[in-house]
Amino acid sequence: MAETPDFHAVLAVFKARRARLDQLIAGIEAEISGQGDAPAAVDLESTANGVPPALVAIHPDTFFGLSIIEAAKKFLKMARRAQHAAAIAAALEQGGLKRPADNVLSGVLVRAAKGREVTKVGKGMWGLSEWYPKPPKEPAEEQRKSPRRGKTSAAKAGRKRSAPAKKAAPKEPKAAQKSAARPSDVAVEVMRAAGRPLHATEITKLVNERGVVAARLPIESFLNRQTKAGKMRKVAASTFALAS
């Protein structure tokens, strides 16, 4: 629930402000008669905080040609203290700019705060960031972060140590390695080396042991063709020998 403002205190501030302005207006009108435009006295007080008013002379062209944020920063430098957003808007209007809407000025100041140009120091109060240097980090915070980094490094090291080494794939035996030779040529070599009749199953087995992938049916078909050509003899069922 929002707190109810002290209307008596606020009213007292406004009355004091009005009396002060009446005195200034009367004095300035008496002094500058015939001397052209005189600087306006802008009240930099925030009625919410009850701080006594401080006055800065703002000319009609003080902020001419400046952006909103540049004019606001210049005004803060002139004031030398944090100011309420309403006071900034009034000063910009007095200094030659179109008075920015509250939401526009607030957006500009928030963006400038992200760039460390201005700093919000209270409800609606803004000052130059150079007046409020960023405090150094507390040592305790650094100490809390250090063990975490140490644990992370240790965990990574542990994972590296526990990772099993990759085993090299075993080499295939020479007999199992593939050969580029044709199964039919190897079959003839096998029969020549045996020097005796061999069954088609045995011939196929010996061909595979020499690293040539072969099946019995193609081998036996080849041997039957060789028999018809007179290069082999069929001495029994599926049993073949080289022709003499």
Secondary structure, 3 states (H helix, E strand, C coil): CCCCCCHHHHHHHHHHHHHHHHHHHHHHHHHCCCCCCCCEEEECCCCCCCCCCCEEEECCCCCCCCCHHHHHHHHHHHHCCCEEHHHHHHHHHHCCCCCCCHHHHHHHHHHHHHCCCEEEEECCEEEEHHHCCCCCCCHHHHHHHHHHHHHHHHHHHHHHHHCCCCCCCCCCCHHHCCCCCCHHHHHHHHHHHHCCCEEHHHHHHHHHHCCCCCCHHHHHHHHHHHHHCCCEEEEECCEEEECC
